[in-house]
Amino acid sequence: MKRYDGAEITVTFDPARCLHAAECLRGLPSVFDVRRRPWIDPDGAVAEQVAEVVRRCPSGALHYEGGNVPAEEPQRPTTVSAEPGGPLWVRGELVVQTPAGELSDVRAGLCRCGQTANAPFCDGSGPCTDWHESSSA
């Protein structure tokens, strides 16, 4: 887990869960720019804008904390949608069993082919490779 601290908001990033859906890059390029180091600048926009774009991350690789921004609420009811040839996108009040134990979250991209090295999360390998490569930004 990597932390990017800003004056008003902190963004955390779990590279093992990132599926390169690029919602962050398209949503707020002043904050999320893979050509820059560090690639996340939480001070590149107001905290509420940063939080709104982080909430778009379907894999749960991005989260935020701090400032005057309310914590992300789980979607109710919980929803599951299937990406053709790719992961199951899950949003809601989640408790996911991982090899390291239980993980509570509000968003996840779960593997449905069983060929991931990051179980239960999709890592874009196996049959998911075509989806992963075509959706990357």
The first five atom37 places (N, CA, C, CB, O) and aatype in JSON, in Angstrom:
{
  "aatype": [12, 11, 1, 18, 3, 7, 0, 6, 9, 16, 19, 16, 13, 3, 14, 0, 1, 4, 10, 8, 0, 0, 6, 4, 10, 1, 7, 10, 14, 15, 19, 13, 3, 19, 1, 1, 1, 14, 17, 9, 3, 14, 3, 7, 0, 19, 0, 6, 5, 19, 0, 6, 19, 19, 1, 1, 4, 14, 15, 7, 0, 10, 8, 18, 6, 7, 7, 2, 19, 14, 0, 6, 6, 14, 5, 1, 14, 16, 16, 19, 15, 0, 6, 14, 7, 7, 14, 10, 17, 19, 1, 7, 6, 10, 19, 19, 5, 16, 14, 0, 7, 6, 10, 15, 3, 19, 1, 0, 7, 10, 4, 1, 4, 7, 5, 16, 0, 2, 0, 14, 13, 4, 3, 7, 15, 7, 14, 4, 16, 3, 17, 8, 6, 15, 15, 15, 0],
  "atom_mask": [
    [1, 1, 1, 1, 1],
    [1, 1, 1, 1, 1],
    [1, 1, 1, 1, 1],
    [1, 1, 1, 1, 1],
    [1, 1, 1, 1, 1],
    [1, 1, 1, 0, 1],
    [1, 1, 1, 1, 1],
    [1, 1, 1, 1, 1],
    [1, 1, 1, 1, 1],
    [1, 1, 1, 1, 1],
    [1, 1, 1, 1, 1],
    [1, 1, 1, 1, 1],
    [1, 1, 1, 1, 1],
    [1, 1, 1, 1, 1],
    [1, 1, 1, 1, 1],
    [1, 1, 1, 1, 1],
    [1, 1, 1, 1, 1],
    [1, 1, 1, 1, 1],
    [1, 1, 1, 1, 1],
    [1, 1, 1, 1, 1],
    [1, 1, 1, 1, 1],
    [1, 1, 1, 1, 1],
    [1, 1, 1, 1, 1],
    [1, 1, 1, 1, 1],
    [1, 1, 1, 1, 1],
    [1, 1, 1, 1, 1],
    [1, 1, 1, 0, 1],
    [1, 1, 1, 1, 1],
    [1, 1, 1, 1, 1],
    [1, 1, 1, 1, 1],
    [1, 1, 1, 1, 1],
    [1, 1, 1, 1, 1],
    [1, 1, 1, 1, 1],
    [1, 1, 1, 1, 1],
    [1, 1, 1, 1, 1],
    [1, 1, 1, 1, 1],
    [1, 1, 1, 1, 1],
    [1, 1, 1, 1, 1],
    [1, 1, 1, 1, 1],
    [1, 1, 1, 1, 1],
    [1, 1, 1, 1, 1],
    [1, 1, 1, 1, 1],
    [1, 1, 1, 1, 1],
    [1, 1, 1, 0, 1],
    [1, 1, 1, 1, 1],
    [1, 1, 1, 1, 1],
    [1, 1, 1, 1, 1],
    [1, 1, 1, 1, 1],
    [1, 1, 1, 1, 1],
    [1, 1, 1, 1, 1],
    [1, 1, 1, 1, 1],
    [1, 1, 1, 1, 1],
    [1, 1, 1, 1, 1],
    [1, 1, 1, 1, 1],
    [1, 1, 1, 1, 1],
    [1, 1, 1, 1, 1],
    [1, 1, 1, 1, 1],
    [1, 1, 1, 1, 1],
    [1, 1, 1, 1, 1],
    [1, 1, 1, 0, 1],
    [1, 1, 1, 1, 1],
    [1, 1, 1, 1, 1],
    [1, 1, 1, 1, 1],
    [1, 1, 1, 1, 1],
    [1, 1, 1, 1, 1],
    [1, 1, 1, 0, 1],
    [1, 1, 1, 0, 1],
    [1, 1, 1, 1, 1],
    [1, 1, 1, 1, 1],
    [1, 1, 1, 1, 1],
    [1, 1, 1, 1, 1],
    [1, 1, 1, 1, 1],
    [1, 1, 1, 1, 1],
    [1, 1, 1, 1, 1],
    [1, 1, 1, 1, 1],
    [1, 1, 1, 1, 1],
    [1, 1, 1, 1, 1],
    [1, 1, 1, 1, 1],
    [1, 1, 1, 1, 1],
    [1, 1, 1, 1, 1],
    [1, 1, 1, 1, 1],
    [1, 1, 1, 1, 1],
    [1, 1, 1, 1, 1],
    [1, 1, 1, 1, 1],
    [1, 1, 1, 0, 1],
    [1, 1, 1, 0, 1],
    [1, 1, 1, 1, 1],
    [1, 1, 1, 1, 1],
    [1, 1, 1, 1, 1],
    [1, 1, 1, 1, 1],
    [1, 1, 1, 1, 1],
    [1, 1, 1, 0, 1],
    [1, 1, 1, 1, 1],
    [1, 1, 1, 1, 1],
    [1, 1, 1, 1, 1],
    [1, 1, 1, 1, 1],
    [1, 1, 1, 1, 1],
    [1, 1, 1, 1, 1],
    [1, 1, 1, 1, 1],
    [1, 1, 1, 1, 1],
    [1, 1, 1, 0, 1],
    [1, 1, 1, 1, 1],
    [1, 1, 1, 1, 1],
    [1, 1, 1, 1, 1],
    [1, 1, 1, 1, 1],
    [1, 1, 1, 1, 1],
    [1, 1, 1, 1, 1],
    [1, 1, 1, 1, 1],
    [1, 1, 1, 0, 1],
    [1, 1, 1, 1, 1],
    [1, 1, 1, 1, 1],
    [1, 1, 1, 1, 1],
    [1, 1, 1, 1, 1],
    [1, 1, 1, 0, 1],
    [1, 1, 1, 1, 1],
    [1, 1, 1, 1, 1],
    [1, 1, 1, 1, 1],
    [1, 1, 1, 1, 1],
    [1, 1, 1, 1, 1],
    [1, 1, 1, 1, 1],
    [1, 1, 1, 1, 1],
    [1, 1, 1, 1, 1],
    [1, 1, 1, 1, 1],
    [1, 1, 1, 0, 1],
    [1, 1, 1, 1, 1],
    [1, 1, 1, 0, 1],
    [1, 1, 1, 1, 1],
    [1, 1, 1, 1, 1],
    [1, 1, 1, 1, 1],
    [1, 1, 1, 1, 1],
    [1, 1, 1, 1, 1],
    [1, 1, 1, 1, 1],
    [1, 1, 1, 1, 1],
    [1, 1, 1, 1, 1],
    [1, 1, 1, 1, 1],
    [1, 1, 1, 1, 1],
    [1, 1, 1, 1, 1]
  ],
  "atom_positions": [
    [[0.85, -1.17, 0.0], [0.0, 0.0, 0.0], [0.9, 1.23, 0.0], [-0.97, 0.0, 1.23], [1.81, 1.35, 0.81]],
    [[0.62, 2.14, -0.9], [1.38, 3.39, -0.99], [0.48, 4.54, -0.57], [1.94, 3.61, -2.43], [-0.71, 4.56, -0.9]],
    [[1.04, 5.5, 0.16], [0.3, 6.68, 0.63], [0.81, 7.92, -0.07], [0.43, 6.83, 2.18], [2.01, 8.11, -0.25]],
    [[-0.13, 8.76, -0.46], [0.18, 10.04, -1.07], [-0.54, 11.1, -0.25], [-0.24, 10.09, -2.59], [-1.75, 11.28, -0.37]],
    [[0.22, 11.79, 0.6], [-0.35, 12.76, 1.52], [-0.44, 14.14, 0.87], [0.46, 12.83, 2.8], [0.54, 14.64, 0.31]],
    [[-1.62, 14.74, 0.97], [-1.83, 16.11, 0.53], [-2.21, 16.95, 1.72], [0.0, 0.0, 0.0], [-2.34, 16.45, 2.84]],
    [[-2.39, 18.25, 1.5], [-2.75, 19.16, 2.58], [-4.13, 18.84, 3.14], [-2.69, 20.6, 2.1], [-4.35, 18.96, 4.35]],
    [[-5.08, 18.44, 2.27], [-6.46, 18.21, 2.71], [-6.89, 16.75, 2.66], [-7.38, 19.02, 1.87], [-7.84, 16.37, 3.35]],
    [[-6.23, 15.94, 1.86], [-6.68, 14.56, 1.66], [-5.47, 13.68, 1.39], [-7.71, 14.47, 0.5], [-4.49, 14.12, 0.79]],
    [[-5.55, 12.44, 1.84], [-4.53, 11.43, 1.56], [-5.14, 10.37, 0.66], [-3.96, 10.8, 2.89], [-6.25, 9.91, 0.91]],
    [[-4.42, 10.0, -0.38], [-4.85, 8.94, -1.28], [-3.95, 7.74, -1.05], [-4.81, 9.4, -2.79], [-2.73, 7.88, -0.99]],
    [[-4.55, 6.56, -0.91], [-3.77, 5.34, -0.8], [-3.97, 4.53, -2.08], [-4.18, 4.51, 0.46], [-5.03, 4.56, -2.7]],
    [[-2.92, 3.8, -2.45], [-2.93, 3.03, -3.69], [-2.33, 1.66, -3.42], [-2.14, 3.77, -4.81], [-1.23, 1.54, -2.89]],
    [[-3.08, 0.62, -3.8], [-2.62, -0.76, -3.7], [-2.34, -1.27, -5.1], [-3.68, -1.66, -2.96], [-3.27, -1.69, -5.8]],
    [[-1.08, -1.24, -5.54], [-0.78, -1.64, -6.91], [-1.16, -3.07, -7.25], [0.68, -1.47, -7.17], [-1.41, -3.39, -8.41]],
    [[-1.21, -3.95, -6.25], [-1.58, -5.35, -6.5], [-3.05, -5.49, -6.91], [-1.31, -6.2, -5.26], [-3.43, -6.5, -7.51]],
    [[-3.87, -4.49, -6.6], [-5.29, -4.56, -6.95], [-5.64, -3.72, -8.17], [-6.13, -4.12, -5.77], [-6.76, -3.79, -8.66]],
    [[-4.71, -2.93, -8.66], [-5.0, -2.06, -9.8], [-5.17, -2.87, -11.07], [-3.88, -1.01, -9.98], [-4.31, -3.68, -11.42]],
    [[-6.28, -2.65, -11.77], [-6.55, -3.33, -13.04], [-6.49, -2.37, -14.22], [-7.91, -4.0, -13.0], [-6.91, -2.71, -15.32]],
    [[-5.97, -1.19, -14.0], [-5.74, -0.2, -15.05], [-7.01, 0.15, -15.82], [-4.7, -0.71, -16.01], [-6.98, 0.3, -17.04]],
    [[-8.11, 0.28, -15.09], [-9.36, 0.74, -15.71], [-9.24, 2.2, -16.12], [-10.54, 0.54, -14.75], [-10.01, 2.67, -16.96]],
    [[-8.3, 2.92, -15.53], [-7.95, 4.3, -15.88], [-9.03, 5.32, -15.56], [-7.63, 4.39, -17.34], [-9.02, 6.43, -16.1]],
    [[-9.97, 4.98, -14.68], [-10.97, 5.96, -14.26], [-10.31, 7.18, -13.63], [-11.97, 5.33, -13.27], [-10.76, 8.31, -13.83]],
    [[-9.25, 6.96, -12.88], [-8.55, 8.07, -12.22], [-7.85, 8.96, -13.25], [-7.53, 7.53, -11.22], [-7.91, 10.19, -13.15]],
    [[-7.19, 8.36, -14.21], [-6.46, 9.14, -15.22], [-7.4, 9.99, -16.06], [-5.66, 8.2, -16.13], [-7.11, 11.16, -16.33]],
    [[-8.51, 9.41, -16.47], [-9.5, 10.15, -17.26], [-10.24, 11.17, -16.41], [-10.49, 9.19, -17.91], [-10.61, 12.24, -16.89]],
    [[-10.47, 10.83, -15.13], [-11.3, 11.66, -14.28], [-10.64, 12.9, -13.75], [0.0, 0.0, 0.0], [-11.3, 13.93, -13.59]],
    [[-9.34, 12.84, -13.47], [-8.67, 13.98, -12.85], [-7.18, 13.94, -13.16], [-8.91, 13.99, -11.32], [-6.37, 13.61, -12.29]],
    [[-6.79, 14.27, -14.4], [-5.38, 14.18, -14.78], [-4.48, 15.14, -14.03], [-5.25, 14.43, -16.24], [-3.26, 14.95, -14.02]],
    [[-5.03, 16.16, -13.4], [-4.19, 17.07, -12.6], [-3.72, 16.39, -11.31], [-4.98, 18.35, -12.25], [-2.75, 16.83, -10.69]],
    [[-4.39, 15.31, -10.9], [-4.02, 14.56, -9.7], [-3.35, 13.24, -10.06], [-5.26, 14.3, -8.83], [-2.36, 12.86, -9.43]],
    [[-3.88, 12.54, -11.06], [-3.4, 11.21, -11.43], [-2.72, 11.28, -12.8], [-4.56, 10.18, -11.45], [-3.39, 11.47, -13.81]],
    [[-1.39, 11.13, -12.82], [-0.62, 11.25, -14.06], [0.54, 10.26, -14.0], [-0.11, 12.72, -14.27], [1.51, 10.48, -13.27]],
    [[0.45, 9.17, -14.76], [1.49, 8.13, -14.71], [2.82, 8.58, -15.29], [1.01, 6.91, -15.45], [3.82, 7.89, -15.11]],
    [[2.86, 9.72, -15.96], [4.13, 10.22, -16.5], [4.9, 11.05, -15.47], [3.88, 11.07, -17.75], [6.04, 11.44, -15.72]],
    [[4.29, 11.31, -14.34], [4.88, 12.15, -13.3], [5.26, 11.28, -12.11], [3.9, 13.29, -12.87], [4.65, 10.24, -11.88]],
    [[6.27, 11.69, -11.35], [6.64, 11.02, -10.1], [6.62, 12.06, -8.99], [8.04, 10.34, -10.2], [7.27, 13.1, -9.12]],
    [[5.91, 11.81, -7.91], [4.98, 10.7, -7.76], [3.78, 10.86, -8.68], [4.53, 10.59, -6.31], [3.41, 11.98, -9.04]],
    [[3.16, 9.76, -9.06], [2.09, 9.81, -10.06], [0.77, 10.31, -9.49], [1.88, 8.44, -10.66], [-0.13, 10.66, -10.26]],
    [[0.64, 10.36, -8.16], [-0.55, 10.91, -7.53], [-0.17, 12.17, -6.76], [-1.22, 9.86, -6.58], [0.71, 12.13, -5.9]],
    [[-0.83, 13.29, -7.07], [-0.65, 14.56, -6.37], [-1.99, 14.97, -5.78], [-0.08, 15.67, -7.33], [-2.78, 15.63, -6.46]],
    [[-2.26, 14.6, -4.52], [-3.56, 14.91, -3.92], [-3.88, 16.4, -3.87], [-3.62, 14.36, -2.53], [-5.05, 16.78, -3.74]],
    [[-2.88, 17.25, -3.97], [-3.1, 18.69, -3.95], [-3.38, 19.26, -5.34], [-1.89, 19.39, -3.35], [-3.48, 20.47, -5.51]],
    [[-3.5, 18.38, -6.35], [-3.75, 18.83, -7.72], [-5.19, 19.23, -7.98], [0.0, 0.0, 0.0], [-5.51, 19.71, -9.07]],
    [[-6.07, 19.06, -6.99], [-7.47, 19.45, -7.1], [-8.02, 19.56, -5.68], [-8.31, 18.42, -7.97], [-7.36, 19.16, -4.72]],
    [[-9.22, 20.09, -5.54], [-9.82, 20.17, -4.21], [-10.16, 18.76, -3.73], [-11.1, 21.08, -4.23], [-10.41, 17.86, -4.53]],
    [[-10.15, 18.6, -2.42], [-10.29, 17.28, -1.8], [-11.55, 16.55, -2.25], [-10.29, 17.4, -0.3], [-11.49, 15.35, -2.51]],
    [[-12.68, 17.23, -2.36], [-13.93, 16.55, -2.75], [-13.84, 16.01, -4.17], [-15.13, 17.52, -2.63], [-14.38, 14.94, -4.46]],
    [[-13.17, 16.73, -5.07], [-12.99, 16.23, -6.44], [-12.11, 14.99, -6.44], [-12.36, 17.33, -7.34], [-12.4, 14.02, -7.15]],
    [[-11.06, 15.0, -5.65], [-10.17, 13.84, -5.55], [-10.95, 12.63, -5.04], [-8.97, 14.14, -4.62], [-10.86, 11.54, -5.61]],
    [[-11.73, 12.83, -3.98], [-12.51, 11.74, -3.41], [-13.52, 11.19, -4.41], [-13.24, 12.21, -2.15], [-13.7, 9.98, -4.5]],
    [[-14.16, 12.07, -5.16], [-15.17, 11.63, -6.13], [-14.53, 10.75, -7.2], [-15.86, 12.85, -6.79], [-15.13, 9.75, -7.6]],
    [[-13.35, 11.1, -7.67], [-12.68, 10.29, -8.69], [-12.16, 8.99, -8.08], [-11.52, 11.08, -9.33], [-12.23, 7.94, -8.73]],
    [[-11.65, 9.02, -6.87], [-11.19, 7.79, -6.21], [-12.35, 6.8, -6.09], [-10.6, 8.09, -4.81], [-12.16, 5.6, -6.27]],
    [[-13.54, 7.3, -5.78], [-14.71, 6.41, -5.64], [-15.07, 5.74, -6.96], [-15.91, 7.21, -5.13], [-15.78, 4.73, -6.96]],
    [[-14.61, 6.26, -8.08], [-14.86, 5.64, -9.4], [-13.99, 4.41, -9.64], [-14.63, 6.66, -10.51], [-14.31, 3.59, -10.5]],
    [[-12.89, 4.27, -8.9], [-11.95, 3.16, -9.11], [-12.68, 1.84, -8.87], [-10.71, 3.29, -8.17], [-13.03, 1.55, -7.72]],
    [[-12.91, 1.05, -9.91], [-13.72, -0.16, -9.74], [-13.01, -1.28, -8.99], [-14.15, -0.65, -11.07], [-13.67, -2.15, -8.41]],
    [[-11.68, -1.29, -8.98], [-10.95, -2.4, -8.38], [-10.73, -2.24, -6.88], [-9.62, -2.54, -9.05], [-10.41, -3.21, -6.19]],
    [[-10.92, -1.03, -6.36], [-10.62, -0.78, -4.96], [-9.15, -0.53, -4.7], [0.0, 0.0, 0.0], [-8.72, -0.53, -3.55]],
    [[-8.37, -0.33, -5.75], [-6.94, -0.04, -5.58], [-6.71, 1.33, -4.97], [-6.22, -0.14, -6.92], [-5.7, 1.55, -4.3]],
    [[-7.64, 2.26, -5.2], [-7.52, 3.61, -4.66], [-8.53, 3.83, -3.54], [-7.72, 4.65, -5.77], [-9.68, 3.4, -3.63]],
    [[-8.09, 4.52, -2.5], [-8.95, 4.95, -1.4], [-8.48, 6.31, -0.93], [-8.95, 3.92, -0.22], [-7.4, 6.76, -1.31]],
    [[-9.28, 6.97, -0.12], [-8.89, 8.28, 0.42], [-9.24, 8.34, 1.89], [-9.58, 9.42, -0.34], [-10.05, 7.55, 2.4]],
    [[-8.62, 9.29, 2.57], [-8.92, 9.54, 3.98], [-8.51, 10.96, 4.31], [-8.18, 8.52, 4.91], [-7.72, 11.59, 3.61]],
    [[-9.07, 11.46, 5.4], [-8.67, 12.75, 5.94], [-9.46, 13.93, 5.42], [0.0, 0.0, 0.0], [-10.35, 13.81, 4.58]],
    [[-9.08, 15.07, 5.97], [-9.72, 16.31, 5.57], [-11.17, 16.36, 5.99], [0.0, 0.0, 0.0], [-11.6, 15.64, 6.9]],
    [[-11.92, 17.2, 5.34], [-13.34, 17.36, 5.63], [-14.21, 16.56, 4.67], [-13.72, 18.82, 5.56], [-15.4, 16.83, 4.53]],
    [[-13.62, 15.57, 4.02], [-14.35, 14.75, 3.06], [-14.94, 13.55, 3.8], [-13.42, 14.29, 1.88], [-14.21, 12.81, 4.46]],
    [[-16.26, 13.34, 3.69], [-16.86, 12.18, 4.37], [-16.28, 10.86, 3.86], [-18.38, 12.19, 4.19], [-15.91, 10.75, 2.69]],
    [[-16.2, 9.89, 4.74], [-15.73, 8.56, 4.35], [-16.66, 7.97, 3.3], [-15.64, 7.62, 5.59], [-17.86, 8.26, 3.28]],
    [[-16.11, 7.14, 2.44], [-16.91, 6.51, 1.39], [-17.91, 5.54, 2.0], [-16.0, 5.78, 0.38], [-17.56, 4.68, 2.81]],
    [[-19.14, 5.69, 1.59], [-20.21, 4.79, 2.06], [-20.34, 3.63, 1.08], [-21.57, 5.56, 2.2], [-20.21, 3.83, -0.13]],
    [[-20.6, 2.43, 1.59], [-20.81, 1.31, 0.68], [-22.1, 1.49, -0.12], [-20.85, -0.01, 1.45], [-23.09, 2.02, 0.38]],
    [[-22.07, 1.05, -1.35], [-23.26, 1.08, -2.2], [-24.27, 0.08, -1.64], [-22.91, 0.76, -3.69], [-23.91, -1.03, -1.26]],
    [[-25.52, 0.5, -1.6], [-26.59, -0.39, -1.14], [-27.7, -0.37, -2.15], [-27.12, 0.02, 0.27], [-28.13, 0.71, -2.55]],
    [[-28.18, -1.5, -2.58], [-27.69, -2.83, -2.24], [-26.36, -3.1, -2.92], [-28.71, -3.89, -2.62], [-25.98, -2.41, -3.87]],
    [[-25.66, -4.1, -2.46], [-24.41, -4.54, -3.08], [-24.71, -4.97, -4.51], [-23.75, -5.7, -2.27], [-25.71, -5.64, -4.77]],
    [[-23.84, -4.58, -5.44], [-24.02, -4.97, -6.84], [-22.81, -5.75, -7.34], [-24.25, -3.72, -7.72], [-21.68, -5.53, -6.88]],
    [[-23.07, -6.64, -8.26], [-22.01, -7.41, -8.93], [-22.28, -7.3, -10.42], [-21.98, -8.91, -8.46], [-23.38, -7.57, -10.88]],
    [[-21.25, -6.9, -11.18], [-21.39, -6.86, -12.63], [-20.19, -7.57, -13.24], [-21.49, -5.39, -13.15], [-19.08, -7.51, -12.7]],
    [[-20.42, -8.23, -14.35], [-19.37, -9.01, -15.01], [-18.83, -8.23, -16.2], [-19.91, -10.38, -15.46], [-19.58, -7.77, -17.05]],
    [[-17.52, -8.1, -16.25], [-16.84, -7.51, -17.39], [-16.61, -8.64, -18.39], [-15.47, -6.81, -16.98], [-15.97, -9.63, -18.03]],
    [[-17.12, -8.53, -19.64], [-16.9, -9.62, -20.59], [-15.41, -9.96, -20.71], [-17.45, -9.23, -21.98], [-14.59, -9.1, -21.03]],
    [[-15.07, -11.2, -20.44], [-13.69, -11.64, -20.5], [-12.82, -11.06, -19.4], [0.0, 0.0, 0.0], [-11.6, -11.07, -19.51]],
    [[-13.42, -10.56, -18.34], [-12.64, -9.92, -17.28], [-13.21, -10.18, -15.9], [0.0, 0.0, 0.0], [-13.86, -11.2, -15.67]],
    [[-12.95, -9.25, -14.99], [-13.31, -9.48, -13.59], [-14.79, -9.31, -13.29], [-12.53, -8.56, -12.72], [-15.57, -8.84, -14.12]],
    [[-15.14, -9.7, -12.07], [-16.44, -9.37, -11.5], [-16.23, -8.09, -10.71], [-17.01, -10.55, -10.61], [-15.43, -8.06, -9.77]],
    [[-16.94, -7.04, -11.07], [-16.87, -5.78, -10.32], [-17.91, -5.85, -9.21], [-17.11, -4.54, -11.25], [-19.09, -6.08, -9.48]],
    [[-17.48, -5.65, -7.98], [-18.37, -5.74, -6.83], [-18.31, -4.42, -6.08], [-17.99, -6.94, -5.91], [-17.23, -3.9, -5.8]],
    [[-19.5, -3.87, -5.75], [-19.6, -2.64, -4.97], [-20.63, -2.84, -3.88], [-19.98, -1.42, -5.87], [-21.73, -3.33, -4.13]],
    [[-20.26, -2.47, -2.67], [-21.18, -2.6, -1.54], [-20.43, -2.75, -0.24], [0.0, 0.0, 0.0], [-19.27, -2.34, -0.13]],
    [[-21.08, -3.33, 0.72], [-20.45, -3.59, 2.01], [-19.8, -4.96, 1.92], [-21.49, -3.52, 3.2], [-20.47, -5.98, 2.08]],
    [[-18.5, -4.99, 1.66], [-17.8, -6.23, 1.33], [-16.9, -6.7, 2.46], [-16.99, -6.04, 0.06], [-16.24, -5.9, 3.13]],
    [[-16.89, -8.0, 2.67], [-15.9, -8.66, 3.5], [-15.35, -9.77, 2.62], [-16.5, -9.22, 4.87], [-16.04, -10.74, 2.31]],
    [[-14.09, -9.61, 2.21], [-13.48, -10.52, 1.25], [-12.45, -11.39, 1.99], [-12.81, -9.74, 0.08], [-11.6, -10.87, 2.72]],
    [[-12.54, -12.7, 1.79], [-11.57, -13.62, 2.37], [-10.35, -13.66, 1.46], [-12.19, -15.04, 2.57], [-10.47, -14.0, 0.28]],
    [[-9.19, -13.32, 1.99], [-7.94, -13.35, 1.24], [-6.97, -14.29, 1.95], [-7.33, -11.93, 1.09], [-7.22, -14.67, 3.1]],
    [[-5.88, -14.67, 1.31], [-4.88, -15.51, 1.99], [-4.34, -14.84, 3.26], [-3.72, -15.82, 1.04], [-3.9, -15.53, 4.18]],
    [[-4.37, -13.5, 3.31], [-3.87, -12.77, 4.48], [-4.95, -12.57, 5.54], [-3.32, -11.42, 4.05], [-4.66, -12.03, 6.61]],
    [[-6.19, -13.0, 5.27], [-7.29, -12.83, 6.21], [-8.42, -12.03, 5.6], [0.0, 0.0, 0.0], [-8.47, -11.83, 4.38]],
    [[-9.33, -11.57, 6.44], [-10.48, -10.8, 5.96], [-10.1, -9.38, 5.61], [-11.59, -10.79, 7.01], [-9.29, -8.75, 6.29]],
    [[-10.69, -8.89, 4.52], [-10.5, -7.51, 4.09], [-11.88, -6.88, 3.94], [-9.69, -7.43, 2.75], [-12.71, -7.37, 3.18]],
    [[-12.12, -5.8, 4.67], [-13.37, -5.05, 4.51], [-13.13, -3.96, 3.5], [-13.86, -4.46, 5.88], [-12.12, -3.25, 3.56]],
    [[-14.04, -3.81, 2.55], [-13.88, -2.81, 1.51], [-15.25, -2.46, 0.95], [-12.94, -3.32, 0.39], [-16.26, -3.04, 1.34]],
    [[-15.27, -1.51, 0.03], [-16.51, -1.09, -0.62], [-16.48, -1.34, -2.13], [-16.76, 0.38, -0.35], [-17.52, -1.25, -2.79]],
    [[-15.3, -1.67, -2.68], [-15.16, -1.92, -4.12], [-14.12, -3.01, -4.32], [-14.75, -0.64, -4.88], [-13.14, -3.08, -3.58]],
    [[-14.33, -3.87, -5.33], [-13.35, -4.9, -5.64], [-13.54, -5.41, -7.06], [-13.44, -6.07, -4.64], [-14.65, -5.42, -7.58]],
    [[-12.44, -5.82, -7.67], [-12.44, -6.51, -8.95], [-12.01, -7.94, -8.67], [0.0, 0.0, 0.0], [-10.82, -8.21, -8.49]],
    [[-12.96, -8.87, -8.64], [-12.67, -10.24, -8.27], [-12.45, -11.12, -9.49], [-13.8, -10.8, -7.42], [-13.11, -10.96, -10.52]],
    [[-11.52, -12.05, -9.35], [-11.21, -12.99, -10.42], [-12.33, -14.0, -10.55], [-9.86, -13.7, -10.16], [-12.84, -14.52, -9.55]],
    [[-12.71, -14.28, -11.79], [-13.71, -15.33, -11.99], [-13.17, -16.5, -12.79], [-14.94, -14.77, -12.68], [-13.89, -17.47, -13.04]],
    [[-11.89, -16.43, -13.2], [-11.32, -17.53, -13.97], [-10.45, -18.44, -13.12], [-10.52, -16.99, -15.12], [-10.12, -19.55, -13.53]],
    [[-10.06, -17.96, -11.93], [-9.23, -18.77, -11.04], [-7.76, -18.79, -11.4], [0.0, 0.0, 0.0], [-7.0, -19.56, -10.8]],
    [[-7.33, -17.97, -12.35], [-5.94, -18.0, -12.78], [-5.19, -16.73, -12.37], [-5.87, -18.18, -14.28], [-4.28, -16.29, -13.08]],
    [[-5.56, -16.17, -11.26], [-4.9, -14.96, -10.77], [-3.81, -15.32, -9.76], [-5.92, -14.0, -10.15], [-3.94, -16.31, -9.04]],
    [[-2.77, -14.54, -9.71], [-1.73, -14.71, -8.69], [-2.06, -13.89, -7.45], [-0.35, -14.31, -9.25], [-1.32, -13.93, -6.47]],
    [[-3.16, -13.15, -7.48], [-3.54, -12.26, -6.39], [-4.94, -12.61, -5.87], [-3.49, -10.79, -6.84], [-5.75, -11.71, -5.62]],
    [[-5.22, -13.89, -5.72], [-6.56, -14.34, -5.33], [-7.0, -13.66, -4.03], [-6.58, -15.88, -5.16], [-6.21, -13.47, -3.11]],
    [[-8.25, -13.31, -3.99], [-9.34, -13.53, -4.94], [-9.49, -12.41, -5.96], [-10.63, -13.69, -4.19], [-10.43, -12.41, -6.76]],
    [[-8.55, -11.45, -5.94], [-8.64, -10.31, -6.84], [-8.11, -10.65, -8.23], [-7.88, -9.12, -6.26], [-7.15, -11.41, -8.36]],
    [[-8.72, -10.08, -9.24], [-8.26, -10.26, -10.62], [-6.93, -9.53, -10.79], [-9.32, -9.75, -11.65], [-6.76, -8.42, -10.28]],
    [[-6.0, -10.14, -11.51], [-4.74, -9.46, -11.81], [-4.52, -9.31, -13.32], [-3.58, -10.22, -11.2], [-3.44, -8.92, -13.75]],
    [[-5.56, -9.62, -14.11], [-5.46, -9.43, -15.56], [-4.71, -10.53, -16.27], [0.0, 0.0, 0.0], [-4.32, -10.35, -17.42]],
    [[-4.49, -11.67, -15.62], [-3.79, -12.78, -16.26], [-4.8, -13.82, -16.74], [-2.76, -13.41, -15.3], [-6.0, -13.66, -16.54]],
    [[-4.31, -14.87, -17.35], [-5.19, -15.94, -17.81], [-6.17, -15.42, -18.85], [0.0, 0.0, 0.0], [-5.82, -14.56, -19.65]],
    [[-7.39, -15.95, -18.85], [-8.4, -15.52, -19.82], [-8.74, -14.03, -19.72], [-9.64, -16.34, -19.63], [-9.34, -13.47, -20.64]],
    [[-8.36, -13.41, -18.62], [-8.66, -11.98, -18.44], [-7.67, -11.09, -19.17], [-8.67, -11.62, -16.97], [-7.86, -9.87, -19.23]],
    [[-6.62, -11.65, -19.72], [-5.57, -10.86, -20.36], [-6.12, -9.99, -21.48], [-4.47, -11.77, -20.9], [-5.74, -8.82, -21.58]],
    [[-7.01, -10.52, -22.33], [-7.55, -9.73, -23.44], [-8.3, -8.52, -22.93], [-8.47, -10.59, -24.32], [-8.14, -7.43, -23.47]],
    [[-9.14, -8.69, -21.9], [-9.85, -7.56, -21.33], [-8.87, -6.55, -20.77], [-10.83, -8.01, -20.24], [-8.98, -5.35, -21.02]],
    [[-7.88, -7.05, -20.01], [-6.91, -6.2, -19.35], [-6.15, -5.33, -20.34], [-5.94, -7.04, -18.55], [-6.0, -4.13, -20.13]],
    [[-5.69, -5.93, -21.42], [-4.92, -5.18, -22.42], [-5.78, -4.19, -23.19], [-4.24, -6.13, -23.39], [-5.31, -3.11, -23.53]],
    [[-7.03, -4.53, -23.48], [-7.87, -3.64, -24.26], [-8.41, -2.48, -23.43], [-9.01, -4.4, -24.86], [-8.8, -1.46, -24.01]],
    [[-8.44, -2.59, -22.1], [-9.0, -1.53, -21.27], [-7.92, -0.63, -20.68], [-9.83, -2.12, -20.16], [-8.25, 0.41, -20.11]],
    [[-6.65, -0.99, -20.8], [-5.58, -0.19, -20.21], [-5.43, 1.13, -20.93], [-4.25, -0.95, -20.24], [-5.61, 1.23, -22.14]],
    [[-5.11, 2.13, -20.14], [-4.9, 3.46, -20.72], [-3.42, 3.72, -20.89], [-5.54, 4.56, -19.85], [-3.03, 4.78, -21.37]]
  ]
}
